[in-house]
Amino acid sequence: MRMVVISGSLNPQSRSRVLARRAHELLAGHDVVAQWIDLQQVDIPMCDGTGDSKGGDVAELRQTIDAADGVLLAAPVYSFDVNAAVKNLVEQTGRAWTDKVVGLLCAAGGRASYMSVMSLANSLMLDFRCLIVPRFVYATASDFSDDRTEQMALASDDVSERVAELVAEMVRLAGTSSQH
């Protein structure tokens, strides 16, 4: 089984990256080797609808996503939607998402935007026939330690448990889909 974990935040003190790292660690406990992609460390030009914007690391990212059975995608929520970097990644890699099992992890400032991930989920389902794991993780600032460094950690046992449940469901569903 091939999995990819994508940290979609461009913020050096990203809370969604903490969720992604935890999911990546938990996959190892399921004997799954998952590739780690951090959008801070890759070159993805803004999509302009032309082939000219497909430079940078886009071809490699497309191949990585295309080869995966499942993708765990962590994103921050800004203005009641996932950030632009994640949307740009999906636009740039397009059909590589076809028929993937996708799990979503989101970090937001408050509880009011918990449905914000649905726009991305609907796009992945309708455009690329992705199977979206309905057990997505939504966390707010209070679910993390106050340490705003690279070592920031989950402070909420509830969120830690939900990340573990999402990872287990991803492994189950991606394992089933890879057998077909």
Secondary structure, DSSP 8 states (H G I E B T S, - for coil): --EEEEE----TT-HHHHHHHHHHHHHHHTT--EEEEEGGGS------SSGGG--TTHHHHHHHHHH-SEEEEEEEEETTEE-HHHHHHHHHHGGGGTT-EEEEEEEESSGGGTTTTHHHHHHHHHHH--EE-S--EEEEGGGB-S--STT--B--HHHHHHHHHHHHHHHHHHHHHHT-
